[in-house]
Amino acid sequence: MLVYVVIAVFIAGLMVGRTPEFLGKKIGPYDVKMASFVILILAFSLLGFSAWASISSGDRLALTVH
């Protein structure tokens, strides 16, 4: 959740035209890069696991009726 706060504060700081700060600490380029990297990893892992689930065989969970 803190990653989303860092991104939101950075974008709000850009819109207002001031240096973005959160709890008295300035948010620098490194912080924003790491926060966006975490969000990208989260998105790609969700997409990857969804793709894996869609192509894997779910025979173990299926109920077979004879």
PQR file of N, CA, C, O and H, with PARSE charges and radii, in Angstrom:
ATOM      1  N   MET A   1       0.817  -1.177   0.000 -0.4000 1.5000
ATOM      2  CA  MET A   1       0.000   0.000   0.000 -0.0000 2.0000
ATOM      3  C   MET A   1       0.875   1.260   0.000  0.5500 1.7000
ATOM      4  O   MET A   1       0.504   2.290  -0.564 -0.5500 1.4000
ATOM      5  N   LEU A   2       2.014   1.157   0.630 -0.4000 1.5000
ATOM      6  CA  LEU A   2       2.921   2.306   0.673 -0.0000 2.0000
ATOM      7  C   LEU A   2       3.448   2.652  -0.715  0.5500 1.7000
ATOM      8  O   LEU A   2       3.736   3.815  -0.997 -0.5500 1.4000
ATOM      9  H   LEU A   2       2.315   0.320   1.088  0.4000 1.0000
ATOM     10  N   VAL A   3       3.574   1.657  -1.577 -0.4000 1.5000
ATOM     11  CA  VAL A   3       4.031   1.902  -2.949 -0.0000 2.0000
ATOM     12  C   VAL A   3       3.032   2.786  -3.682  0.5500 1.7000
ATOM     13  O   VAL A   3       3.417   3.714  -4.394 -0.5500 1.4000
ATOM     14  H   VAL A   3       3.340   0.712  -1.348  0.4000 1.0000
ATOM     15  N   TYR A   4       1.742   2.490  -3.504 -0.4000 1.5000
ATOM     16  CA  TYR A   4       0.709   3.303  -4.145 -0.0000 2.0000
ATOM     17  C   TYR A   4       0.699   4.727  -3.585  0.5500 1.7000
ATOM     18  O   TYR A   4       0.417   5.679  -4.313 -0.5500 1.4000
ATOM     19  H   TYR A   4       1.430   1.736  -2.926  0.4000 1.0000
ATOM     20  N   VAL A   5       1.000   4.870  -2.320 -0.4000 1.5000
ATOM     21  CA  VAL A   5       1.073   6.207  -1.719 -0.0000 2.0000
ATOM     22  C   VAL A   5       2.229   6.995  -2.321  0.5500 1.7000
ATOM     23  O   VAL A   5       2.079   8.181  -2.613 -0.5500 1.4000
ATOM     24  H   VAL A   5       1.229   4.097  -1.728  0.4000 1.0000
ATOM     25  N   VAL A   6       3.366   6.362  -2.508 -0.4000 1.5000
ATOM     26  CA  VAL A   6       4.525   7.043  -3.097 -0.0000 2.0000
ATOM     27  C   VAL A   6       4.208   7.501  -4.509  0.5500 1.7000
ATOM     28  O   VAL A   6       4.521   8.632  -4.880 -0.5500 1.4000
ATOM     29  H   VAL A   6       3.488   5.398  -2.271  0.4000 1.0000
ATOM     30  N   ILE A   7       3.589   6.630  -5.302 -0.4000 1.5000
ATOM     31  CA  ILE A   7       3.223   7.015  -6.673 -0.0000 2.0000
ATOM     32  C   ILE A   7       2.198   8.150  -6.666  0.5500 1.7000
ATOM     33  O   ILE A   7       2.317   9.093  -7.448 -0.5500 1.4000
ATOM     34  H   ILE A   7       3.335   5.711  -5.001  0.4000 1.0000
ATOM     35  N   ALA A   8       1.197   8.066  -5.795 -0.4000 1.5000
ATOM     36  CA  ALA A   8       0.165   9.107  -5.737 -0.0000 2.0000
ATOM     37  C   ALA A   8       0.745  10.450  -5.296  0.5500 1.7000
ATOM     38  O   ALA A   8       0.393  11.488  -5.856 -0.5500 1.4000
ATOM     39  H   ALA A   8       1.101   7.299  -5.160  0.4000 1.0000
ATOM     40  N   VAL A   9       1.622  10.441  -4.307 -0.4000 1.5000
ATOM     41  CA  VAL A   9       2.233  11.691  -3.842 -0.0000 2.0000
ATOM     42  C   VAL A   9       3.123  12.280  -4.923  0.5500 1.7000
ATOM     43  O   VAL A   9       3.162  13.498  -5.098 -0.5500 1.4000
ATOM     44  H   VAL A   9       1.908   9.598  -3.852  0.4000 1.0000
ATOM     45  N   PHE A  10       3.838  11.428  -5.651 -0.4000 1.5000
ATOM     46  CA  PHE A  10       4.691  11.924  -6.731 -0.0000 2.0000
ATOM     47  C   PHE A  10       3.858  12.576  -7.828  0.5500 1.7000
ATOM     48  O   PHE A  10       4.191  13.664  -8.298 -0.5500 1.4000
ATOM     49  H   PHE A  10       3.806  10.439  -5.509  0.4000 1.0000
ATOM     50  N   ILE A  11       2.785  11.924  -8.235 -0.4000 1.5000
ATOM     51  CA  ILE A  11       1.937  12.486  -9.294 -0.0000 2.0000
ATOM     52  C   ILE A  11       1.251  13.762  -8.816  0.5500 1.7000
ATOM     53  O   ILE A  11       1.141  14.726  -9.574 -0.5500 1.4000
ATOM     54  H   ILE A  11       2.514  11.040  -7.854  0.4000 1.0000
ATOM     55  N   ALA A  12       0.786  13.776  -7.559 -0.4000 1.5000
ATOM     56  CA  ALA A  12       0.160  14.991  -7.026 -0.0000 2.0000
ATOM     57  C   ALA A  12       1.171  16.133  -6.953  0.5500 1.7000
ATOM     58  O   ALA A  12       0.831  17.284  -7.225 -0.5500 1.4000
ATOM     59  H   ALA A  12       0.875  12.993  -6.944  0.4000 1.0000
ATOM     60  N   GLY A  13       2.400  15.817  -6.590 -0.4000 1.5000
ATOM     61  CA  GLY A  13       3.433  16.852  -6.568 -0.0000 2.0000
ATOM     62  C   GLY A  13       3.724  17.409  -7.944  0.5500 1.7000
ATOM     63  O   GLY A  13       3.981  18.603  -8.094 -0.5500 1.4000
ATOM     64  H   GLY A  13       2.675  14.882  -6.369  0.4000 1.0000
ATOM     65  N   LEU A  14       3.685  16.550  -8.952 -0.4000 1.5000
ATOM     66  CA  LEU A  14       3.876  17.037 -10.325 -0.0000 2.0000
ATOM     67  C   LEU A  14       2.727  17.939 -10.765  0.5500 1.7000
ATOM     68  O   LEU A  14       2.944  18.938 -11.451 -0.5500 1.4000
ATOM     69  H   LEU A  14       3.476  15.580  -8.831  0.4000 1.0000
ATOM     70  N   MET A  15       1.514  17.587 -10.372 -0.4000 1.5000
ATOM     71  CA  MET A  15       0.359  18.394 -10.775 -0.0000 2.0000
ATOM     72  C   MET A  15       0.361  19.753 -10.086  0.5500 1.7000
ATOM     73  O   MET A  15      -0.004  20.760 -10.692 -0.5500 1.4000
ATOM     74  H   MET A  15       1.338  16.776  -9.815  0.4000 1.0000
ATOM     75  N   VAL A  16       0.769  19.783  -8.828 -0.4000 1.5000
ATOM     76  CA  VAL A  16       0.774  21.039  -8.082 -0.0000 2.0000
ATOM     77  C   VAL A  16       1.970  21.902  -8.463  0.5500 1.7000
ATOM     78  O   VAL A  16       1.893  23.130  -8.421 -0.5500 1.4000
ATOM     79  H   VAL A  16       1.066  18.965  -8.335  0.4000 1.0000
ATOM     80  N   GLY A  17       3.074  21.262  -8.833 -0.4000 1.5000
ATOM     81  CA  GLY A  17       4.257  22.015  -9.218 -0.0000 2.0000
ATOM     82  C   GLY A  17       5.253  22.163  -8.091  0.5500 1.7000
ATOM     83  O   GLY A  17       6.165  22.985  -8.177 -0.5500 1.4000
ATOM     84  H   GLY A  17       3.136  20.265  -8.866  0.4000 1.0000
ATOM     85  N   ARG A  18       5.098  21.384  -7.040 -0.4000 1.5000
ATOM     86  CA  ARG A  18       6.023  21.427  -5.916 -0.0000 2.0000
ATOM     87  C   ARG A  18       6.818  20.134  -5.859  0.5500 1.7000
ATOM     88  O   ARG A  18       6.497  19.149  -6.524 -0.5500 1.4000
ATOM     89  H   ARG A  18       4.358  20.716  -6.971  0.4000 1.0000
ATOM     90  N   THR A  19       7.870  20.169  -5.041 -0.4000 1.5000
ATOM     91  CA  THR A  19       8.656  18.960  -4.834 -0.0000 2.0000
ATOM     92  C   THR A  19       7.834  17.989  -3.996  0.5500 1.7000
ATOM     93  O   THR A  19       7.369  18.349  -2.915 -0.5500 1.4000
ATOM     94  H   THR A  19       8.130  20.969  -4.501  0.4000 1.0000
ATOM     95  N   PRO A  20       7.650  16.764  -4.479 -0.5600 1.5000
ATOM     96  CA  PRO A  20       6.827  15.819  -3.725  0.2800 2.0000
ATOM     97  C   PRO A  20       7.473  15.423  -2.403  0.5500 1.7000
ATOM     98  O   PRO A  20       8.657  15.089  -2.354 -0.5500 1.4000
ATOM     99  N   GLU A  21       6.682  15.463  -1.330 -0.4000 1.5000
ATOM    100  CA  GLU A  21       7.141  15.077  -0.013 -0.0000 2.0000
ATOM    101  C   GLU A  21       6.103  14.174   0.625  0.5500 1.7000
ATOM    102  O   GLU A  21       4.901  14.339   0.418 -0.5500 1.4000
ATOM    103  H   GLU A  21       5.720  15.735  -1.370  0.4000 1.0000
ATOM    104  N   PHE A  22       6.585  13.220   1.400 -0.4000 1.5000
ATOM    105  CA  PHE A  22       5.687  12.356   2.161 -0.0000 2.0000
ATOM    106  C   PHE A  22       6.239  12.233   3.567  0.5500 1.7000
ATOM    107  O   PHE A  22       7.347  11.732   3.762 -0.5500 1.4000
ATOM    108  H   PHE A  22       7.562  13.085   1.567  0.4000 1.0000
ATOM    109  N   LEU A  23       5.467  12.689   4.555 -0.4000 1.5000
ATOM    110  CA  LEU A  23       5.863  12.690   5.964 -0.0000 2.0000
ATOM    111  C   LEU A  23       7.193  13.409   6.178  0.5500 1.7000
ATOM    112  O   LEU A  23       8.028  12.968   6.969 -0.5500 1.4000
ATOM    113  H   LEU A  23       4.567  13.096   4.396  0.4000 1.0000
ATOM    114  N   GLY A  24       7.380  14.518   5.467 -0.4000 1.5000
ATOM    115  CA  GLY A  24       8.572  15.328   5.638 -0.0000 2.0000
ATOM    116  C   GLY A  24       9.786  14.860   4.864  0.5500 1.7000
ATOM    117  O   GLY A  24      10.830  15.511   4.901 -0.5500 1.4000
ATOM    118  H   GLY A  24       6.702  14.876   4.825  0.4000 1.0000
ATOM    119  N   LYS A  25       9.669  13.746   4.165 -0.4000 1.5000
ATOM    120  CA  LYS A  25      10.805  13.221   3.386 -0.0000 2.0000
ATOM    121  C   LYS A  25      10.543  13.455   1.910  0.5500 1.7000
ATOM    122  O   LYS A  25       9.463  13.150   1.404 -0.5500 1.4000
ATOM    123  H   LYS A  25       8.821  13.217   4.135  0.4000 1.0000
ATOM    124  N   LYS A  26      11.525  13.990   1.233 -0.4000 1.5000
ATOM    125  CA  LYS A  26      11.366  14.236  -0.200 -0.0000 2.0000
ATOM    126  C   LYS A  26      11.391  12.919  -0.961  0.5500 1.7000
ATOM    127  O   LYS A  26      12.175  12.021  -0.656 -0.5500 1.4000
ATOM    128  H   LYS A  26      12.402  14.237   1.644  0.4000 1.0000
ATOM    129  N   ILE A  27      10.531  12.823  -1.941 -0.4000 1.5000
ATOM    130  CA  ILE A  27      10.476  11.624  -2.781 -0.0000 2.0000
ATOM    131  C   ILE A  27      11.318  11.899  -4.018  0.5500 1.7000
ATOM    132  O   ILE A  27      11.007  12.785  -4.814 -0.5500 1.4000
ATOM    133  H   ILE A  27       9.894  13.552  -2.189  0.4000 1.0000
ATOM    134  N   GLY A  28      12.370  11.140  -4.164 -0.4000 1.5000
ATOM    135  CA  GLY A  28      13.297  11.332  -5.267 -0.0000 2.0000
ATOM    136  C   GLY A  28      13.027  10.379  -6.418  0.5500 1.7000
ATOM    137  O   GLY A  28      12.115   9.554  -6.361 -0.5500 1.4000
ATOM    138  H   GLY A  28      12.623  10.420  -3.517  0.4000 1.0000
ATOM    139  N   PRO A  29      13.828  10.505  -7.454 -0.5600 1.5000
ATOM    140  CA  PRO A  29      13.651   9.632  -8.627  0.2800 2.0000
ATOM    141  C   PRO A  29      13.854   8.155  -8.306  0.5500 1.7000
ATOM    142  O   PRO A  29      13.178   7.301  -8.880 -0.5500 1.4000
ATOM    143  N   TYR A  30      14.779   7.844  -7.396 -0.4000 1.5000
ATOM    144  CA  TYR A  30      15.014   6.439  -7.041 -0.0000 2.0000
ATOM    145  C   TYR A  30      13.770   5.817  -6.401  0.5500 1.7000
ATOM    146  O   TYR A  30      13.416   4.675  -6.696 -0.5500 1.4000
ATOM    147  H   TYR A  30      15.328   8.537  -6.930  0.4000 1.0000
ATOM    148  N   ASP A  31      13.111   6.578  -5.521 -0.4000 1.5000
ATOM    149  CA  ASP A  31      11.916   6.078  -4.851 -0.0000 2.0000
ATOM    150  C   ASP A  31      10.793   5.803  -5.855  0.5500 1.7000
ATOM    151  O   ASP A  31      10.095   4.793  -5.758 -0.5500 1.4000
ATOM    152  H   ASP A  31      13.399   7.506  -5.281  0.4000 1.0000
ATOM    153  N   VAL A  32      10.630   6.697  -6.802 -0.4000 1.5000
ATOM    154  CA  VAL A  32       9.573   6.531  -7.794 -0.0000 2.0000
ATOM    155  C   VAL A  32       9.887   5.358  -8.729  0.5500 1.7000
ATOM    156  O   VAL A  32       8.988   4.603  -9.099 -0.5500 1.4000
ATOM    157  H   VAL A  32      11.196   7.518  -6.881  0.4000 1.0000
ATOM    158  N   LYS A  33      11.145   5.206  -9.106 -0.4000 1.5000
ATOM    159  CA  LYS A  33      11.532   4.088  -9.965 -0.0000 2.0000
ATOM    160  C   LYS A  33      11.286   2.751  -9.272  0.5500 1.7000
ATOM    161  O   LYS A  33      10.761   1.821  -9.885 -0.5500 1.4000
ATOM    162  H   LYS A  33      11.875   5.820  -8.806  0.4000 1.0000
ATOM    163  N   MET A  34      11.659   2.652  -8.006 -0.4000 1.5000
ATOM    164  CA  MET A  34      11.454   1.404  -7.274 -0.0000 2.0000
ATOM    165  C   MET A  34       9.964   1.120  -7.067  0.5500 1.7000
ATOM    166  O   MET A  34       9.539  -0.033  -7.147 -0.5500 1.4000
ATOM    167  H   MET A  34      12.085   3.407  -7.508  0.4000 1.0000
ATOM    168  N   ALA A  35       9.171   2.156  -6.803 -0.4000 1.5000
ATOM    169  CA  ALA A  35       7.736   1.966  -6.623 -0.0000 2.0000
ATOM    170  C   ALA A  35       7.080   1.502  -7.918  0.5500 1.7000
ATOM    171  O   ALA A  35       6.229   0.613  -7.902 -0.5500 1.4000
ATOM    172  H   ALA A  35       9.516   3.092  -6.738  0.4000 1.0000
ATOM    173  N   SER A  36       7.471   2.099  -9.034 -0.4000 1.5000
ATOM    174  CA  SER A  36       6.895   1.674 -10.312 -0.0000 2.0000
ATOM    175  C   SER A  36       7.386   0.278 -10.694  0.5500 1.7000
ATOM    176  O   SER A  36       6.653  -0.479 -11.331 -0.5500 1.4000
ATOM    177  H   SER A  36       8.163   2.821  -9.047  0.4000 1.0000
ATOM    178  N   PHE A  37       8.613  -0.070 -10.315 -0.4000 1.5000
ATOM    179  CA  PHE A  37       9.132  -1.413 -10.561 -0.0000 2.0000
ATOM    180  C   PHE A  37       8.323  -2.458  -9.786  0.5500 1.7000
ATOM    181  O   PHE A  37       8.018  -3.528 -10.313 -0.5500 1.4000
ATOM    182  H   PHE A  37       9.208   0.544  -9.798  0.4000 1.0000
ATOM    183  N   VAL A  38       7.981  -2.146  -8.547 -0.4000 1.5000
ATOM    184  CA  VAL A  38       7.170  -3.065  -7.736 -0.0000 2.0000
ATOM    185  C   VAL A  38       5.783  -3.241  -8.340  0.5500 1.7000
ATOM    186  O   VAL A  38       5.259  -4.354  -8.367 -0.5500 1.4000
ATOM    187  H   VAL A  38       8.228  -1.277  -8.119  0.4000 1.0000
ATOM    188  N   ILE A  39       5.188  -2.164  -8.820 -0.4000 1.5000
ATOM    189  CA  ILE A  39       3.857  -2.257  -9.432 -0.0000 2.0000
ATOM    190  C   ILE A  39       3.917  -3.077 -10.717  0.5500 1.7000
ATOM    191  O   ILE A  39       3.013  -3.868 -10.984 -0.5500 1.4000
ATOM    192  H   ILE A  39       5.614  -1.260  -8.798  0.4000 1.0000
ATOM    193  N   LEU A  40       4.973  -2.897 -11.518 -0.4000 1.5000
ATOM    194  CA  LEU A  40       5.114  -3.685 -12.744 -0.0000 2.0000
ATOM    195  C   LEU A  40       5.321  -5.167 -12.439  0.5500 1.7000
ATOM    196  O   LEU A  40       4.762  -6.021 -13.127 -0.5500 1.4000
ATOM    197  H   LEU A  40       5.707  -2.254 -11.301  0.4000 1.0000
ATOM    198  N   ILE A  41       6.114  -5.481 -11.419 -0.4000 1.5000
ATOM    199  CA  ILE A  41       6.323  -6.880 -11.048 -0.0000 2.0000
ATOM    200  C   ILE A  41       5.009  -7.506 -10.590  0.5500 1.7000
ATOM    201  O   ILE A  41       4.707  -8.646 -10.944 -0.5500 1.4000
ATOM    202  H   ILE A  41       6.567  -4.787 -10.860  0.4000 1.0000
ATOM    203  N   LEU A  42       4.230  -6.771  -9.808 -0.4000 1.5000
ATOM    204  CA  LEU A  42       2.937  -7.269  -9.353 -0.0000 2.0000
ATOM    205  C   LEU A  42       2.012  -7.552 -10.533  0.5500 1.7000
ATOM    206  O   LEU A  42       1.361  -8.596 -10.576 -0.5500 1.4000
ATOM    207  H   LEU A  42       4.474  -5.845  -9.520  0.4000 1.0000
ATOM    208  N   ALA A  43       1.952  -6.629 -11.487 -0.4000 1.5000
ATOM    209  CA  ALA A  43       1.073  -6.802 -12.641 -0.0000 2.0000
ATOM    210  C   ALA A  43       1.512  -7.982 -13.505  0.5500 1.7000
ATOM    211  O   ALA A  43       0.681  -8.783 -13.932 -0.5500 1.4000
ATOM    212  H   ALA A  43       2.481  -5.781 -11.452  0.4000 1.0000
ATOM    213  N   PHE A  44       2.816  -8.090 -13.762 -0.4000 1.5000
ATOM    214  CA  PHE A  44       3.296  -9.190 -14.607 -0.0000 2.0000
ATOM    215  C   PHE A  44       3.167 -10.548 -13.919  0.5500 1.7000
ATOM    216  O   PHE A  44       2.931 -11.558 -14.581 -0.5500 1.4000
ATOM    217  H   PHE A  44       3.491  -7.439 -13.415  0.4000 1.0000
ATOM    218  N   SER A  45       3.318 -10.576 -12.604 -0.4000 1.5000
ATOM    219  CA  SER A  45       3.143 -11.857 -11.914 -0.0000 2.0000
ATOM    220  C   SER A  45       1.681 -12.293 -11.955  0.5500 1.7000
ATOM    221  O   SER A  45       1.397 -13.478 -12.125 -0.5500 1.4000
ATOM    222  H   SER A  45       3.510  -9.755 -12.066  0.4000 1.0000
ATOM    223  N   LEU A  46       0.758 -11.359 -11.803 -0.4000 1.5000
ATOM    224  CA  LEU A  46      -0.660 -11.710 -11.908 -0.0000 2.0000
ATOM    225  C   LEU A  46      -1.000 -12.196 -13.307  0.5500 1.7000
ATOM    226  O   LEU A  46      -1.722 -13.180 -13.465 -0.5500 1.4000
ATOM    227  H   LEU A  46       0.989 -10.396 -11.665  0.4000 1.0000
ATOM    228  N   LEU A  47      -0.489 -11.518 -14.315 -0.4000 1.5000
ATOM    229  CA  LEU A  47      -0.746 -11.951 -15.688 -0.0000 2.0000
ATOM    230  C   LEU A  47      -0.094 -13.290 -15.981  0.5500 1.7000
ATOM    231  O   LEU A  47      -0.674 -14.126 -16.674 -0.5500 1.4000
ATOM    232  H   LEU A  47       0.098 -10.718 -14.187  0.4000 1.0000
ATOM    233  N   GLY A  48       1.099 -13.498 -15.464 -0.4000 1.5000
ATOM    234  CA  GLY A  48       1.803 -14.758 -15.687 -0.0000 2.0000
ATOM    235  C   GLY A  48       1.092 -15.930 -15.044  0.5500 1.7000
ATOM    236  O   GLY A  48       0.930 -16.976 -15.671 -0.5500 1.4000
ATOM    237  H   GLY A  48       1.570 -12.819 -14.901  0.4000 1.0000
ATOM    238  N   PHE A  49       0.663 -15.770 -13.800 -0.4000 1.5000
ATOM    239  CA  PHE A  49      -0.056 -16.855 -13.135 -0.0000 2.0000
ATOM    240  C   PHE A  49      -1.415 -17.106 -13.778  0.5500 1.7000
ATOM    241  O   PHE A  49      -1.872 -18.248 -13.823 -0.5500 1.4000
ATOM    242  H   PHE A  49       0.794 -14.919 -13.290  0.4000 1.0000
ATOM    243  N   SER A  50      -2.063 -16.064 -14.272 -0.4000 1.5000
ATOM    244  CA  SER A  50      -3.335 -16.251 -14.976 -0.0000 2.0000
ATOM    245  C   SER A  50      -3.127 -17.013 -16.282  0.5500 1.7000
ATOM    246  O   SER A  50      -3.926 -17.885 -16.625 -0.5500 1.4000
ATOM    247  H   SER A  50      -1.692 -15.136 -14.236  0.4000 1.0000
ATOM    248  N   ALA A  51      -2.068 -16.694 -17.005 -0.4000 1.5000
ATOM    249  CA  ALA A  51      -1.769 -17.407 -18.253 -0.0000 2.0000
ATOM    250  C   ALA A  51      -1.422 -18.858 -17.967  0.5500 1.7000
ATOM    251  O   ALA A  51      -1.837 -19.756 -18.699 -0.5500 1.4000
ATOM    252  H   ALA A  51      -1.419 -15.986 -16.727  0.4000 1.0000
ATOM    253  N   TRP A  52      -0.661 -19.089 -16.903 -0.4000 1.5000
ATOM    254  CA  TRP A  52      -0.285 -20.448 -16.538 -0.0000 2.0000
ATOM    255  C   TRP A  52      -1.516 -21.264 -16.142  0.5500 1.7000
ATOM    256  O   TRP A  52      -1.621 -22.440 -16.491 -0.5500 1.4000
ATOM    257  H   TRP A  52      -0.324 -18.359 -16.308  0.4000 1.0000
ATOM    258  N   ALA A  53      -2.438 -20.647 -15.421 -0.4000 1.5000
ATOM    259  CA  ALA A  53      -3.655 -21.347 -15.014 -0.0000 2.0000
ATOM    260  C   ALA A  53      -4.548 -21.650 -16.205  0.5500 1.7000
ATOM    261  O   ALA A  53      -5.255 -22.658 -16.211 -0.5500 1.4000
ATOM    262  H   ALA A  53      -2.353 -19.691 -15.138  0.4000 1.0000
ATOM    263  N   SER A  54      -4.523 -20.793 -17.205 -0.4000 1.5000
ATOM    264  CA  SER A  54      -5.398 -21.018 -18.355 -0.0000 2.0000
ATOM    265  C   SER A  54      -4.880 -22.115 -19.281  0.5500 1.7000
ATOM    266  O   SER A  54      -5.670 -22.751 -19.977 -0.5500 1.4000
ATOM    267  H   SER A  54      -3.949 -19.974 -17.200  0.4000 1.0000
ATOM    268  N   ILE A  55      -3.563 -22.349 -19.301 -0.4000 1.5000
ATOM    269  CA  ILE A  55      -3.040 -23.383 -20.200 -0.0000 2.0000
ATOM    270  C   ILE A  55      -2.743 -24.697 -19.490  0.5500 1.7000
ATOM    271  O   ILE A  55      -2.534 -25.717 -20.146 -0.5500 1.4000
ATOM    272  H   ILE A  55      -2.920 -21.832 -18.736  0.4000 1.0000
ATOM    273  N   SER A  56      -2.720 -24.687 -18.167 -0.4000 1.5000
ATOM    274  CA  SER A  56      -2.433 -25.933 -17.462 -0.0000 2.0000
ATOM    275  C   SER A  56      -3.682 -26.805 -17.430  0.5500 1.7000
ATOM    276  O   SER A  56      -4.810 -26.316 -17.499 -0.5500 1.4000
ATOM    277  H   SER A  56      -2.890 -23.858 -17.634  0.4000 1.0000
ATOM    278  N   SER A  57      -3.451 -28.086 -17.327 -0.4000 1.5000
ATOM    279  CA  SER A  57      -4.589 -29.002 -17.300 -0.0000 2.0000
ATOM    280  C   SER A  57      -5.141 -29.056 -15.882  0.5500 1.7000
ATOM    281  O   SER A  57      -4.397 -29.246 -14.920 -0.5500 1.4000
ATOM    282  H   SER A  57      -2.535 -28.483 -17.272  0.4000 1.0000
ATOM    283  N   GLY A  58      -6.407 -28.894 -15.769 -0.4000 1.5000
ATOM    284  CA  GLY A  58      -7.067 -28.922 -14.474 -0.0000 2.0000
ATOM    285  C   GLY A  58      -7.737 -30.251 -14.219  0.5500 1.7000
ATOM    286  O   GLY A  58      -8.785 -30.300 -13.575 -0.5500 1.4000
ATOM    287  H   GLY A  58      -7.012 -28.739 -16.551  0.4000 1.0000
ATOM    288  N   ASP A  59      -7.143 -31.350 -14.718 -0.4000 1.5000
ATOM    289  CA  ASP A  59      -7.761 -32.661 -14.583 -0.0000 2.0000
ATOM    290  C   ASP A  59      -7.819 -33.124 -13.135  0.5500 1.7000
ATOM    291  O   ASP A  59      -8.704 -33.892 -12.759 -0.5500 1.4000
ATOM    292  H   ASP A  59      -6.291 -31.310 -15.241  0.4000 1.0000
ATOM    293  N   ARG A  60      -6.902 -32.668 -12.345 -0.4000 1.5000
ATOM    294  CA  ARG A  60      -6.896 -33.107 -10.951 -0.0000 2.0000
ATOM    295  C   ARG A  60      -8.106 -32.592 -10.201  0.5500 1.7000
ATOM    296  O   ARG A  60      -8.581 -33.246  -9.272 -0.5500 1.4000
ATOM    297  H   ARG A  60      -6.183 -32.044 -12.651  0.4000 1.0000
ATOM    298  N   LEU A  61      -8.612 -31.438 -10.584 -0.4000 1.5000
ATOM    299  CA  LEU A  61      -9.720 -30.829  -9.856 -0.0000 2.0000
ATOM    300  C   LEU A  61     -11.077 -31.121 -10.483  0.5500 1.7000
ATOM    301  O   LEU A  61     -12.116 -30.896  -9.862 -0.5500 1.4000
ATOM    302  H   LEU A  61      -8.226 -30.906 -11.338  0.4000 1.0000
ATOM    303  N   ALA A  62     -11.066 -31.609 -11.679 -0.4000 1.5000
ATOM    304  CA  ALA A  62     -12.342 -31.842 -12.379 -0.0000 2.0000
ATOM    305  C   ALA A  62     -13.023 -33.095 -11.826  0.5500 1.7000
ATOM    306  O   ALA A  62     -12.369 -34.082 -11.491 -0.5500 1.4000
ATOM    307  H   ALA A  62     -10.222 -31.793 -12.183  0.4000 1.0000
ATOM    308  N   LEU A  63     -14.329 -33.030 -11.742 -0.4000 1.5000
ATOM    309  CA  LEU A  63     -15.104 -34.196 -11.326 -0.0000 2.0000
ATOM    310  C   LEU A  63     -15.456 -34.997 -12.565  0.5500 1.7000
ATOM    311  O   LEU A  63     -16.045 -34.472 -13.509 -0.5500 1.4000
ATOM    312  H   LEU A  63     -14.861 -32.229 -12.014  0.4000 1.0000
ATOM    313  N   THR A  64     -15.098 -36.245 -12.556 -0.4000 1.5000
ATOM    314  CA  THR A  64     -15.383 -37.089 -13.710 -0.0000 2.0000
ATOM    315  C   THR A  64     -16.599 -37.945 -13.415  0.5500 1.7000
ATOM    316  O   THR A  64     -16.683 -38.607 -12.380 -0.5500 1.4000
ATOM    317  H   THR A  64     -14.619 -36.672 -11.789  0.4000 1.0000
ATOM    318  N   VAL A  65     -17.519 -37.917 -14.330 -0.4000 1.5000
ATOM    319  CA  VAL A  65     -18.736 -38.723 -14.206 -0.0000 2.0000
ATOM    320  C   VAL A  65     -18.643 -39.859 -15.207  0.5500 1.7000
ATOM    321  O   VAL A  65     -18.460 -39.622 -16.402 -0.5500 1.4000
ATOM    322  H   VAL A  65     -17.451 -37.380 -15.171  0.4000 1.0000
ATOM    323  N   HIS A  66     -18.766 -41.076 -14.736 -0.4000 1.5000
ATOM    324  CA  HIS A  66     -18.667 -42.242 -15.608 -0.0000 2.0000
ATOM    325  C   HIS A  66     -20.007 -42.681 -16.065  0.5500 1.7000
ATOM    326  O   HIS A  66     -20.118 -43.654 -16.811 -0.5500 1.4000
ATOM    327  H   HIS A  66     -18.915 -41.268 -13.766  0.4000 1.0000
TER
END
